Amino acid sequence: MIEAYRTAIARSDEIIAERELSSAPERPEPWWAEAGLSFPDLRAVIVETATHAGQLDAARELIDGRQYLVL
């Protein structure tokens, strides 16, 4: 399971390195439009991903009380 995650990270890093942040997604997910989502460029996809990762981290912190990054 961890290896699949690392493989996905490596592929994501490759995709990001090959593109400009202003480039549009080449293959938008079909459900984006159904959910009312619009991602005009790679930057928007990264920001959305980071936002939800942060929200998930906050939920985990509420569960176990551990803080990994405190500013």
PDB file of N, H, CA, C and O in Angstrom:
ATOM      1  N   MET A   1       0.815  -1.183   0.000  1.00  0.00           N
ATOM      2  CA  MET A   1       0.000   0.000   0.000  1.00  0.00           C
ATOM      3  C   MET A   1       0.867   1.259   0.000  1.00  0.00           C
ATOM      4  O   MET A   1       0.604   2.185  -0.767  1.00  0.00           O
ATOM      5  N   ILE A   2       1.885   1.306   0.838  1.00  0.00           N
ATOM      6  H   ILE A   2       2.099   0.554   1.461  1.00  0.00           H
ATOM      7  CA  ILE A   2       2.775   2.454   0.897  1.00  0.00           C
ATOM      8  C   ILE A   2       3.508   2.622  -0.435  1.00  0.00           C
ATOM      9  O   ILE A   2       3.715   3.745  -0.895  1.00  0.00           O
ATOM     10  N   GLU A   3       3.897   1.512  -1.049  1.00  0.00           N
ATOM     11  H   GLU A   3       3.728   0.600  -0.675  1.00  0.00           H
ATOM     12  CA  GLU A   3       4.602   1.586  -2.324  1.00  0.00           C
ATOM     13  C   GLU A   3       3.708   2.177  -3.414  1.00  0.00           C
ATOM     14  O   GLU A   3       4.188   2.943  -4.250  1.00  0.00           O
ATOM     15  N   ALA A   4       2.434   1.840  -3.418  1.00  0.00           N
ATOM     16  H   ALA A   4       2.045   1.218  -2.739  1.00  0.00           H
ATOM     17  CA  ALA A   4       1.500   2.419  -4.393  1.00  0.00           C
ATOM     18  C   ALA A   4       1.379   3.927  -4.185  1.00  0.00           C
ATOM     19  O   ALA A   4       1.299   4.685  -5.153  1.00  0.00           O
ATOM     20  N   TYR A   5       1.367   4.356  -2.944  1.00  0.00           N
ATOM     21  H   TYR A   5       1.432   3.741  -2.158  1.00  0.00           H
ATOM     22  CA  TYR A   5       1.309   5.784  -2.618  1.00  0.00           C
ATOM     23  C   TYR A   5       2.568   6.491  -3.110  1.00  0.00           C
ATOM     24  O   TYR A   5       2.485   7.570  -3.696  1.00  0.00           O
ATOM     25  N   ARG A   6       3.731   5.888  -2.876  1.00  0.00           N
ATOM     26  H   ARG A   6       3.798   5.011  -2.400  1.00  0.00           H
ATOM     27  CA  ARG A   6       4.992   6.482  -3.319  1.00  0.00           C
ATOM     28  C   ARG A   6       5.068   6.544  -4.850  1.00  0.00           C
ATOM     29  O   ARG A   6       5.597   7.504  -5.411  1.00  0.00           O
ATOM     30  N   THR A   7       4.545   5.535  -5.507  1.00  0.00           N
ATOM     31  H   THR A   7       4.116   4.755  -5.052  1.00  0.00           H
ATOM     32  CA  THR A   7       4.509   5.525  -6.966  1.00  0.00           C
ATOM     33  C   THR A   7       3.621   6.651  -7.490  1.00  0.00           C
ATOM     34  O   THR A   7       3.976   7.332  -8.452  1.00  0.00           O
ATOM     35  N   ALA A   8       2.473   6.842  -6.858  1.00  0.00           N
ATOM     36  H   ALA A   8       2.185   6.289  -6.076  1.00  0.00           H
ATOM     37  CA  ALA A   8       1.567   7.926  -7.256  1.00  0.00           C
ATOM     38  C   ALA A   8       2.213   9.287  -7.023  1.00  0.00           C
ATOM     39  O   ALA A   8       2.051  10.193  -7.840  1.00  0.00           O
ATOM     40  N   ILE A   9       2.932   9.440  -5.936  1.00  0.00           N
ATOM     41  H   ILE A   9       3.064   8.704  -5.272  1.00  0.00           H
ATOM     42  CA  ILE A   9       3.635  10.698  -5.653  1.00  0.00           C
ATOM     43  C   ILE A   9       4.689  10.960  -6.727  1.00  0.00           C
ATOM     44  O   ILE A   9       4.788  12.072  -7.245  1.00  0.00           O
ATOM     45  N   ALA A  10       5.470   9.941  -7.061  1.00  0.00           N
ATOM     46  H   ALA A  10       5.390   9.038  -6.641  1.00  0.00           H
ATOM     47  CA  ALA A  10       6.521  10.108  -8.067  1.00  0.00           C
ATOM     48  C   ALA A  10       5.917  10.495  -9.412  1.00  0.00           C
ATOM     49  O   ALA A  10       6.446  11.369 -10.098  1.00  0.00           O
ATOM     50  N   ARG A  11       4.826   9.859  -9.793  1.00  0.00           N
ATOM     51  H   ARG A  11       4.396   9.149  -9.236  1.00  0.00           H
ATOM     52  CA  ARG A  11       4.173  10.194 -11.074  1.00  0.00           C
ATOM     53  C   ARG A  11       3.611  11.607 -11.032  1.00  0.00           C
ATOM     54  O   ARG A  11       3.725  12.343 -12.013  1.00  0.00           O
ATOM     55  N   SER A  12       3.016  11.993  -9.930  1.00  0.00           N
ATOM     56  H   SER A  12       2.923  11.395  -9.134  1.00  0.00           H
ATOM     57  CA  SER A  12       2.492  13.358  -9.792  1.00  0.00           C
ATOM     58  C   SER A  12       3.620  14.377  -9.911  1.00  0.00           C
ATOM     59  O   SER A  12       3.462  15.408 -10.565  1.00  0.00           O
ATOM     60  N   ASP A  13       4.752  14.092  -9.282  1.00  0.00           N
ATOM     61  H   ASP A  13       4.880  13.255  -8.751  1.00  0.00           H
ATOM     62  CA  ASP A  13       5.912  14.987  -9.370  1.00  0.00           C
ATOM     63  C   ASP A  13       6.377  15.133 -10.823  1.00  0.00           C
ATOM     64  O   ASP A  13       6.732  16.228 -11.258  1.00  0.00           O
ATOM     65  N   GLU A  14       6.372  14.027 -11.566  1.00  0.00           N
ATOM     66  H   GLU A  14       6.083  13.137 -11.212  1.00  0.00           H
ATOM     67  CA  GLU A  14       6.762  14.074 -12.974  1.00  0.00           C
ATOM     68  C   GLU A  14       5.802  14.947 -13.777  1.00  0.00           C
ATOM     69  O   GLU A  14       6.236  15.775 -14.578  1.00  0.00           O
ATOM     70  N   ILE A  15       4.511  14.766 -13.566  1.00  0.00           N
ATOM     71  H   ILE A  15       4.158  14.094 -12.915  1.00  0.00           H
ATOM     72  CA  ILE A  15       3.503  15.543 -14.290  1.00  0.00           C
ATOM     73  C   ILE A  15       3.673  17.026 -14.002  1.00  0.00           C
ATOM     74  O   ILE A  15       3.644  17.847 -14.919  1.00  0.00           O
ATOM     75  N   ILE A  16       3.851  17.371 -12.731  1.00  0.00           N
ATOM     76  H   ILE A  16       3.874  16.704 -11.987  1.00  0.00           H
ATOM     77  CA  ILE A  16       4.009  18.772 -12.347  1.00  0.00           C
ATOM     78  C   ILE A  16       5.279  19.364 -12.950  1.00  0.00           C
ATOM     79  O   ILE A  16       5.268  20.502 -13.419  1.00  0.00           O
ATOM     80  N   ALA A  17       6.362  18.611 -12.941  1.00  0.00           N
ATOM     81  H   ALA A  17       6.371  17.686 -12.560  1.00  0.00           H
ATOM     82  CA  ALA A  17       7.637  19.102 -13.477  1.00  0.00           C
ATOM     83  C   ALA A  17       7.575  19.355 -14.978  1.00  0.00           C
ATOM     84  O   ALA A  17       8.308  20.202 -15.488  1.00  0.00           O
ATOM     85  N   GLU A  18       6.717  18.640 -15.690  1.00  0.00           N
ATOM     86  H   GLU A  18       6.121  17.951 -15.276  1.00  0.00           H
ATOM     87  CA  GLU A  18       6.611  18.750 -17.146  1.00  0.00           C
ATOM     88  C   GLU A  18       5.701  19.892 -17.599  1.00  0.00           C
ATOM     89  O   GLU A  18       5.617  20.164 -18.797  1.00  0.00           O
ATOM     90  N   ARG A  19       5.026  20.558 -16.680  1.00  0.00           N
ATOM     91  H   ARG A  19       5.094  20.337 -15.707  1.00  0.00           H
ATOM     92  CA  ARG A  19       4.031  21.552 -17.055  1.00  0.00           C
ATOM     93  C   ARG A  19       4.259  22.888 -16.366  1.00  0.00           C
ATOM     94  O   ARG A  19       4.934  22.982 -15.340  1.00  0.00           O
ATOM     95  N   GLU A  20       3.683  23.896 -16.955  1.00  0.00           N
ATOM     96  H   GLU A  20       3.135  23.819 -17.788  1.00  0.00           H
ATOM     97  CA  GLU A  20       3.641  25.219 -16.337  1.00  0.00           C
ATOM     98  C   GLU A  20       2.469  25.250 -15.361  1.00  0.00           C
ATOM     99  O   GLU A  20       1.465  24.569 -15.572  1.00  0.00           O
ATOM    100  N   LEU A  21       2.592  26.031 -14.302  1.00  0.00           N
ATOM    101  H   LEU A  21       3.408  26.584 -14.131  1.00  0.00           H
ATOM    102  CA  LEU A  21       1.484  26.146 -13.350  1.00  0.00           C
ATOM    103  C   LEU A  21       0.238  26.739 -13.998  1.00  0.00           C
ATOM    104  O   LEU A  21      -0.872  26.531 -13.508  1.00  0.00           O
ATOM    105  N   SER A  22       0.407  27.463 -15.076  1.00  0.00           N
ATOM    106  H   SER A  22       1.309  27.631 -15.475  1.00  0.00           H
ATOM    107  CA  SER A  22      -0.726  28.088 -15.755  1.00  0.00           C
ATOM    108  C   SER A  22      -1.386  27.179 -16.792  1.00  0.00           C
ATOM    109  O   SER A  22      -2.363  27.581 -17.425  1.00  0.00           O
ATOM    110  N   SER A  23      -0.863  25.947 -16.979  1.00  0.00           N
ATOM    111  H   SER A  23      -0.069  25.621 -16.465  1.00  0.00           H
ATOM    112  CA  SER A  23      -1.438  25.051 -17.982  1.00  0.00           C
ATOM    113  C   SER A  23      -2.733  24.421 -17.480  1.00  0.00           C
ATOM    114  O   SER A  23      -2.871  24.079 -16.306  1.00  0.00           O
ATOM    115  N   ALA A  24      -3.671  24.279 -18.406  1.00  0.00           N
ATOM    116  H   ALA A  24      -3.559  24.557 -19.360  1.00  0.00           H
ATOM    117  CA  ALA A  24      -4.972  23.686 -18.074  1.00  0.00           C
ATOM    118  C   ALA A  24      -4.832  22.173 -17.888  1.00  0.00           C
ATOM    119  O   ALA A  24      -3.952  21.555 -18.486  1.00  0.00           O
ATOM    120  N   PRO A  25      -5.695  21.575 -17.061  1.00  0.00           N
ATOM    121  CA  PRO A  25      -5.664  20.110 -16.919  1.00  0.00           C
ATOM    122  C   PRO A  25      -5.921  19.453 -18.280  1.00  0.00           C
ATOM    123  O   PRO A  25      -6.839  19.850 -18.999  1.00  0.00           O
ATOM    124  N   GLU A  26      -5.120  18.460 -18.627  1.00  0.00           N
ATOM    125  H   GLU A  26      -4.375  18.138 -18.044  1.00  0.00           H
ATOM    126  CA  GLU A  26      -5.279  17.788 -19.915  1.00  0.00           C
ATOM    127  C   GLU A  26      -6.452  16.827 -19.927  1.00  0.00           C
ATOM    128  O   GLU A  26      -7.123  16.670 -20.947  1.00  0.00           O
ATOM    129  N   ARG A  27      -6.699  16.187 -18.803  1.00  0.00           N
ATOM    130  H   ARG A  27      -6.154  16.315 -17.974  1.00  0.00           H
ATOM    131  CA  ARG A  27      -7.807  15.227 -18.712  1.00  0.00           C
ATOM    132  C   ARG A  27      -8.608  15.492 -17.442  1.00  0.00           C
ATOM    133  O   ARG A  27      -8.430  14.808 -16.434  1.00  0.00           O
ATOM    134  N   PRO A  28      -9.490  16.486 -17.494  1.00  0.00           N
ATOM    135  CA  PRO A  28     -10.294  16.779 -16.298  1.00  0.00           C
ATOM    136  C   PRO A  28     -11.129  15.555 -15.900  1.00  0.00           C
ATOM    137  O   PRO A  28     -11.590  14.802 -16.758  1.00  0.00           O
ATOM    138  N   GLU A  29     -11.312  15.372 -14.617  1.00  0.00           N
ATOM    139  H   GLU A  29     -10.937  15.984 -13.920  1.00  0.00           H
ATOM    140  CA  GLU A  29     -12.149  14.286 -14.126  1.00  0.00           C
ATOM    141  C   GLU A  29     -13.600  14.561 -14.526  1.00  0.00           C
ATOM    142  O   GLU A  29     -14.055  15.697 -14.392  1.00  0.00           O
ATOM    143  N   PRO A  30     -14.340  13.567 -15.010  1.00  0.00           N
ATOM    144  CA  PRO A  30     -15.716  13.782 -15.451  1.00  0.00           C
ATOM    145  C   PRO A  30     -16.624  14.343 -14.350  1.00  0.00           C
ATOM    146  O   PRO A  30     -17.549  15.103 -14.635  1.00  0.00           O
ATOM    147  N   TRP A  31     -16.365  13.978 -13.128  1.00  0.00           N
ATOM    148  H   TRP A  31     -15.614  13.361 -12.896  1.00  0.00           H
ATOM    149  CA  TRP A  31     -17.261  14.397 -12.045  1.00  0.00           C
ATOM    150  C   TRP A  31     -17.032  15.846 -11.621  1.00  0.00           C
ATOM    151  O   TRP A  31     -17.838  16.390 -10.866  1.00  0.00           O
ATOM    152  N   TRP A  32     -15.959  16.486 -12.084  1.00  0.00           N
ATOM    153  H   TRP A  32     -15.304  16.045 -12.698  1.00  0.00           H
ATOM    154  CA  TRP A  32     -15.710  17.874 -11.703  1.00  0.00           C
ATOM    155  C   TRP A  32     -16.890  18.767 -12.080  1.00  0.00           C
ATOM    156  O   TRP A  32     -17.384  19.532 -11.251  1.00  0.00           O
ATOM    157  N   ALA A  33     -17.339  18.670 -13.329  1.00  0.00           N
ATOM    158  H   ALA A  33     -16.938  18.049 -14.002  1.00  0.00           H
ATOM    159  CA  ALA A  33     -18.448  19.513 -13.798  1.00  0.00           C
ATOM    160  C   ALA A  33     -19.725  19.191 -13.036  1.00  0.00           C
ATOM    161  O   ALA A  33     -20.477  20.095 -12.670  1.00  0.00           O
ATOM    162  N   GLU A  34     -19.974  17.900 -12.794  1.00  0.00           N
ATOM    163  H   GLU A  34     -19.363  17.166 -13.091  1.00  0.00           H
ATOM    164  CA  GLU A  34     -21.174  17.487 -12.052  1.00  0.00           C
ATOM    165  C   GLU A  34     -21.172  18.065 -10.642  1.00  0.00           C
ATOM    166  O   GLU A  34     -22.228  18.389 -10.099  1.00  0.00           O
ATOM    167  N   ALA A  35     -19.995  18.195 -10.052  1.00  0.00           N
ATOM    168  H   ALA A  35     -19.136  17.932 -10.493  1.00  0.00           H
ATOM    169  CA  ALA A  35     -19.872  18.728  -8.689  1.00  0.00           C
ATOM    170  C   ALA A  35     -19.767  20.253  -8.686  1.00  0.00           C
ATOM    171  O   ALA A  35     -19.645  20.869  -7.628  1.00  0.00           O
ATOM    172  N   GLY A  36     -19.815  20.855  -9.873  1.00  0.00           N
ATOM    173  H   GLY A  36     -19.915  20.353 -10.733  1.00  0.00           H
ATOM    174  CA  GLY A  36     -19.726  22.301  -9.962  1.00  0.00           C
ATOM    175  C   GLY A  36     -18.310  22.829  -9.764  1.00  0.00           C
ATOM    176  O   GLY A  36     -18.127  23.992  -9.404  1.00  0.00           O
ATOM    177  N   LEU A  37     -17.311  21.989  -9.996  1.00  0.00           N
ATOM    178  H   LEU A  37     -17.459  21.045 -10.288  1.00  0.00           H
ATOM    179  CA  LEU A  37     -15.916  22.385  -9.804  1.00  0.00           C
ATOM    180  C   LEU A  37     -15.290  22.799 -11.123  1.00  0.00           C
ATOM    181  O   LEU A  37     -15.613  22.251 -12.177  1.00  0.00           O
ATOM    182  N   SER A  38     -14.418  23.742 -11.057  1.00  0.00           N
ATOM    183  H   SER A  38     -14.155  24.187 -10.201  1.00  0.00           H
ATOM    184  CA  SER A  38     -13.689  24.187 -12.240  1.00  0.00           C
ATOM    185  C   SER A  38     -12.246  24.453 -11.837  1.00  0.00           C
ATOM    186  O   SER A  38     -11.972  25.245 -10.935  1.00  0.00           O
ATOM    187  N   PHE A  39     -11.345  23.789 -12.509  1.00  0.00           N
ATOM    188  H   PHE A  39     -11.567  23.145 -13.242  1.00  0.00           H
ATOM    189  CA  PHE A  39      -9.925  23.984 -12.248  1.00  0.00           C
ATOM    190  C   PHE A  39      -9.281  24.507 -13.527  1.00  0.00           C
ATOM    191  O   PHE A  39      -8.977  23.730 -14.433  1.00  0.00           O
ATOM    192  N   PRO A  40      -9.072  25.826 -13.607  1.00  0.00           N
ATOM    193  CA  PRO A  40      -8.562  26.408 -14.851  1.00  0.00           C
ATOM    194  C   PRO A  40      -7.105  26.072 -15.160  1.00  0.00           C
ATOM    195  O   PRO A  40      -6.680  26.121 -16.314  1.00  0.00           O
ATOM    196  N   ASP A  41      -6.344  25.731 -14.118  1.00  0.00           N
ATOM    197  H   ASP A  41      -6.689  25.691 -13.180  1.00  0.00           H
ATOM    198  CA  ASP A  41      -4.924  25.475 -14.349  1.00  0.00           C
ATOM    199  C   ASP A  41      -4.362  24.563 -13.268  1.00  0.00           C
ATOM    200  O   ASP A  41      -5.030  24.236 -12.287  1.00  0.00           O
ATOM    201  N   LEU A  42      -3.108  24.163 -13.482  1.00  0.00           N
ATOM    202  H   LEU A  42      -2.566  24.429 -14.279  1.00  0.00           H
ATOM    203  CA  LEU A  42      -2.433  23.263 -12.544  1.00  0.00           C
ATOM    204  C   LEU A  42      -2.331  23.876 -11.156  1.00  0.00           C
ATOM    205  O   LEU A  42      -2.464  23.171 -10.155  1.00  0.00           O
ATOM    206  N   ARG A  43      -2.098  25.176 -11.085  1.00  0.00           N
ATOM    207  H   ARG A  43      -1.990  25.749 -11.897  1.00  0.00           H
ATOM    208  CA  ARG A  43      -1.996  25.858  -9.792  1.00  0.00           C
ATOM    209  C   ARG A  43      -3.275  25.633  -8.973  1.00  0.00           C
ATOM    210  O   ARG A  43      -3.196  25.353  -7.777  1.00  0.00           O
ATOM    211  N   ALA A  44      -4.442  25.752  -9.600  1.00  0.00           N
ATOM    212  H   ALA A  44      -4.506  25.979 -10.572  1.00  0.00           H
ATOM    213  CA  ALA A  44      -5.715  25.578  -8.900  1.00  0.00           C
ATOM    214  C   ALA A  44      -5.869  24.148  -8.380  1.00  0.00           C
ATOM    215  O   ALA A  44      -6.400  23.934  -7.290  1.00  0.00           O
ATOM    216  N   VAL A  45      -5.408  23.185  -9.154  1.00  0.00           N
ATOM    217  H   VAL A  45      -4.977  23.360 -10.039  1.00  0.00           H
ATOM    218  CA  VAL A  45      -5.472  21.785  -8.715  1.00  0.00           C
ATOM    219  C   VAL A  45      -4.590  21.580  -7.483  1.00  0.00           C
ATOM    220  O   VAL A  45      -5.003  20.925  -6.526  1.00  0.00           O
ATOM    221  N   ILE A  46      -3.382  22.134  -7.506  1.00  0.00           N
ATOM    222  H   ILE A  46      -3.046  22.666  -8.283  1.00  0.00           H
ATOM    223  CA  ILE A  46      -2.453  21.993  -6.380  1.00  0.00           C
ATOM    224  C   ILE A  46      -3.002  22.672  -5.131  1.00  0.00           C
ATOM    225  O   ILE A  46      -2.935  22.115  -4.036  1.00  0.00           O
ATOM    226  N   VAL A  47      -3.546  23.879  -5.296  1.00  0.00           N
ATOM    227  H   VAL A  47      -3.600  24.332  -6.186  1.00  0.00           H
ATOM    228  CA  VAL A  47      -4.103  24.603  -4.153  1.00  0.00           C
ATOM    229  C   VAL A  47      -5.267  23.824  -3.546  1.00  0.00           C
ATOM    230  O   VAL A  47      -5.358  23.705  -2.325  1.00  0.00           O
ATOM    231  N   GLU A  48      -6.155  23.295  -4.383  1.00  0.00           N
ATOM    232  H   GLU A  48      -6.081  23.392  -5.375  1.00  0.00           H
ATOM    233  CA  GLU A  48      -7.300  22.526  -3.884  1.00  0.00           C
ATOM    234  C   GLU A  48      -6.834  21.282  -3.138  1.00  0.00           C
ATOM    235  O   GLU A  48      -7.364  20.957  -2.075  1.00  0.00           O
ATOM    236  N   THR A  49      -5.848  20.588  -3.688  1.00  0.00           N
ATOM    237  H   THR A  49      -5.418  20.852  -4.551  1.00  0.00           H
ATOM    238  CA  THR A  49      -5.312  19.389  -3.038  1.00  0.00           C
ATOM    239  C   THR A  49      -4.693  19.731  -1.688  1.00  0.00           C
ATOM    240  O   THR A  49      -4.935  19.039  -0.699  1.00  0.00           O
ATOM    241  N   ALA A  50      -3.903  20.783  -1.644  1.00  0.00           N
ATOM    242  H   ALA A  50      -3.706  21.345  -2.448  1.00  0.00           H
ATOM    243  CA  ALA A  50      -3.257  21.192  -0.394  1.00  0.00           C
ATOM    244  C   ALA A  50      -4.286  21.615   0.649  1.00  0.00           C
ATOM    245  O   ALA A  50      -4.133  21.321   1.834  1.00  0.00           O
ATOM    246  N   THR A  51      -5.331  22.303   0.206  1.00  0.00           N
ATOM    247  H   THR A  51      -5.455  22.542  -0.757  1.00  0.00           H
ATOM    248  CA  THR A  51      -6.386  22.735   1.133  1.00  0.00           C
ATOM    249  C   THR A  51      -7.035  21.538   1.804  1.00  0.00           C
ATOM    250  O   THR A  51      -7.205  21.518   3.023  1.00  0.00           O
ATOM    251  N   HIS A  52      -7.397  20.542   1.009  1.00  0.00           N
ATOM    252  H   HIS A  52      -7.259  20.559   0.019  1.00  0.00           H
ATOM    253  CA  HIS A  52      -8.062  19.372   1.585  1.00  0.00           C
ATOM    254  C   HIS A  52      -7.115  18.531   2.425  1.00  0.00           C
ATOM    255  O   HIS A  52      -7.535  17.927   3.412  1.00  0.00           O
ATOM    256  N   ALA A  53      -5.846  18.485   2.049  1.00  0.00           N
ATOM    257  H   ALA A  53      -5.505  18.976   1.247  1.00  0.00           H
ATOM    258  CA  ALA A  53      -4.874  17.771   2.879  1.00  0.00           C
ATOM    259  C   ALA A  53      -4.762  18.442   4.236  1.00  0.00           C
ATOM    260  O   ALA A  53      -4.656  17.764   5.258  1.00  0.00           O
ATOM    261  N   GLY A  54      -4.785  19.760   4.254  1.00  0.00           N
ATOM    262  H   GLY A  54      -4.871  20.311   3.423  1.00  0.00           H
ATOM    263  CA  GLY A  54      -4.731  20.493   5.518  1.00  0.00           C
ATOM    264  C   GLY A  54      -5.967  20.259   6.367  1.00  0.00           C
ATOM    265  O   GLY A  54      -5.875  20.139   7.589  1.00  0.00           O
ATOM    266  N   GLN A  55      -7.126  20.195   5.719  1.00  0.00           N
ATOM    267  H   GLN A  55      -7.201  20.292   4.727  1.00  0.00           H
ATOM    268  CA  GLN A  55      -8.357  19.929   6.457  1.00  0.00           C
ATOM    269  C   GLN A  55      -8.325  18.528   7.059  1.00  0.00           C
ATOM    270  O   GLN A  55      -8.762  18.321   8.191  1.00  0.00           O
ATOM    271  N   LEU A  56      -7.810  17.576   6.303  1.00  0.00           N
ATOM    272  H   LEU A  56      -7.455  17.743   5.383  1.00  0.00           H
ATOM    273  CA  LEU A  56      -7.711  16.213   6.814  1.00  0.00           C
ATOM    274  C   LEU A  56      -6.742  16.151   7.989  1.00  0.00           C
ATOM    275  O   LEU A  56      -6.983  15.432   8.959  1.00  0.00           O
ATOM    276  N   ASP A  57      -5.654  16.898   7.903  1.00  0.00           N
ATOM    277  H   ASP A  57      -5.459  17.482   7.115  1.00  0.00           H
ATOM    278  CA  ASP A  57      -4.702  16.936   9.002  1.00  0.00           C
ATOM    279  C   ASP A  57      -5.338  17.517  10.257  1.00  0.00           C
ATOM    280  O   ASP A  57      -5.085  17.042  11.364  1.00  0.00           O
ATOM    281  N   ALA A  58      -6.171  18.552  10.085  1.00  0.00           N
ATOM    282  H   ALA A  58      -6.377  18.938   9.186  1.00  0.00           H
ATOM    283  CA  ALA A  58      -6.866  19.149  11.236  1.00  0.00           C
ATOM    284  C   ALA A  58      -7.814  18.135  11.876  1.00  0.00           C
ATOM    285  O   ALA A  58      -7.910  18.062  13.101  1.00  0.00           O
ATOM    286  N   ALA A  59      -8.511  17.355  11.054  1.00  0.00           N
ATOM    287  H   ALA A  59      -8.433  17.413  10.059  1.00  0.00           H
ATOM    288  CA  ALA A  59      -9.417  16.333  11.593  1.00  0.00           C
ATOM    289  C   ALA A  59      -8.629  15.267  12.351  1.00  0.00           C
ATOM    290  O   ALA A  59      -9.044  14.820  13.420  1.00  0.00           O
ATOM    291  N   ARG A  60      -7.487  14.864  11.787  1.00  0.00           N
ATOM    292  H   ARG A  60      -7.150  15.227  10.919  1.00  0.00           H
ATOM    293  CA  ARG A  60      -6.662  13.856  12.461  1.00  0.00           C
ATOM    294  C   ARG A  60      -6.158  14.390  13.793  1.00  0.00           C
ATOM    295  O   ARG A  60      -6.109  13.659  14.782  1.00  0.00           O
ATOM    296  N   GLU A  61      -5.786  15.664  13.818  1.00  0.00           N
ATOM    297  H   GLU A  61      -5.826  16.257  13.014  1.00  0.00           H
ATOM    298  CA  GLU A  61      -5.300  16.270  15.050  1.00  0.00           C
ATOM    299  C   GLU A  61      -6.389  16.268  16.128  1.00  0.00           C
ATOM    300  O   GLU A  61      -6.100  16.052  17.305  1.00  0.00           O
ATOM    301  N   LEU A  62      -7.619  16.505  15.732  1.00  0.00           N
ATOM    302  H   LEU A  62      -7.854  16.681  14.776  1.00  0.00           H
ATOM    303  CA  LEU A  62      -8.723  16.470  16.694  1.00  0.00           C
ATOM    304  C   LEU A  62      -8.910  15.065  17.267  1.00  0.00           C
ATOM    305  O   LEU A  62      -9.339  14.906  18.409  1.00  0.00           O
ATOM    306  N   ILE A  63      -8.587  14.058  16.472  1.00  0.00           N
ATOM    307  H   ILE A  63      -8.239  14.187  15.543  1.00  0.00           H
ATOM    308  CA  ILE A  63      -8.739  12.676  16.910  1.00  0.00           C
ATOM    309  C   ILE A  63      -7.629  12.266  17.877  1.00  0.00           C
ATOM    310  O   ILE A  63      -7.900  11.725  18.949  1.00  0.00           O
ATOM    311  N   ASP A  64      -6.370  12.529  17.488  1.00  0.00           N
ATOM    312  H   ASP A  64      -6.150  12.969  16.617  1.00  0.00           H
ATOM    313  CA  ASP A  64      -5.270  12.011  18.319  1.00  0.00           C
ATOM    314  C   ASP A  64      -4.473  13.094  19.053  1.00  0.00           C
ATOM    315  O   ASP A  64      -3.620  12.767  19.878  1.00  0.00           O
ATOM    316  N   GLY A  65      -4.730  14.367  18.772  1.00  0.00           N
ATOM    317  H   GLY A  65      -5.422  14.633  18.101  1.00  0.00           H
ATOM    318  CA  GLY A  65      -4.065  15.440  19.504  1.00  0.00           C
ATOM    319  C   GLY A  65      -2.646  15.740  19.088  1.00  0.00           C
ATOM    320  O   GLY A  65      -2.034  16.661  19.629  1.00  0.00           O
ATOM    321  N   ARG A  66      -2.088  14.975  18.121  1.00  0.00           N
ATOM    322  H   ARG A  66      -2.585  14.227  17.682  1.00  0.00           H
ATOM    323  CA  ARG A  66      -0.706  15.194  17.701  1.00  0.00           C
ATOM    324  C   ARG A  66      -0.630  16.312  16.679  1.00  0.00           C
ATOM    325  O   ARG A  66      -1.465  16.379  15.776  1.00  0.00           O
ATOM    326  N   GLN A  67       0.348  17.185  16.802  1.00  0.00           N
ATOM    327  H   GLN A  67       1.025  17.131  17.535  1.00  0.00           H
ATOM    328  CA  GLN A  67       0.580  18.259  15.856  1.00  0.00           C
ATOM    329  C   GLN A  67       1.914  18.029  15.172  1.00  0.00           C
ATOM    330  O   GLN A  67       2.938  17.837  15.827  1.00  0.00           O
ATOM    331  N   TYR A  68       1.890  18.052  13.843  1.00  0.00           N
ATOM    332  H   TYR A  68       1.058  18.209  13.311  1.00  0.00           H
ATOM    333  CA  TYR A  68       3.118  17.819  13.086  1.00  0.00           C
ATOM    334  C   TYR A  68       3.780  19.109  12.656  1.00  0.00           C
ATOM    335  O   TYR A  68       5.004  19.168  12.542  1.00  0.00           O
ATOM    336  N   LEU A  69       2.991  20.146  12.416  1.00  0.00           N
ATOM    337  H   LEU A  69       1.996  20.098  12.509  1.00  0.00           H
ATOM    338  CA  LEU A  69       3.539  21.418  11.981  1.00  0.00           C
ATOM    339  C   LEU A  69       2.815  22.516  12.748  1.00  0.00           C
ATOM    340  O   LEU A  69       1.607  22.700  12.597  1.00  0.00           O
ATOM    341  N   VAL A  70       3.541  23.217  13.544  1.00  0.00           N
ATOM    342  H   VAL A  70       4.522  23.067  13.666  1.00  0.00           H
ATOM    343  CA  VAL A  70       2.951  24.303  14.323  1.00  0.00           C
ATOM    344  C   VAL A  70       3.682  25.577  13.945  1.00  0.00           C
ATOM    345  O   VAL A  70       4.896  25.684  14.114  1.00  0.00           O
ATOM    346  N   LEU A  71       2.928  26.545  13.431  1.00  0.00           N
ATOM    347  H   LEU A  71       1.942  26.458  13.294  1.00  0.00           H
ATOM    348  CA  LEU A  71       3.540  27.807  13.001  1.00  0.00           C
ATOM    349  C   LEU A  71       3.419  28.837  14.108  1.00  0.00           C
ATOM    350  O   LEU A  71       3.872  29.970  13.950  1.00  0.00           O
TER     351      LEU A  71
END
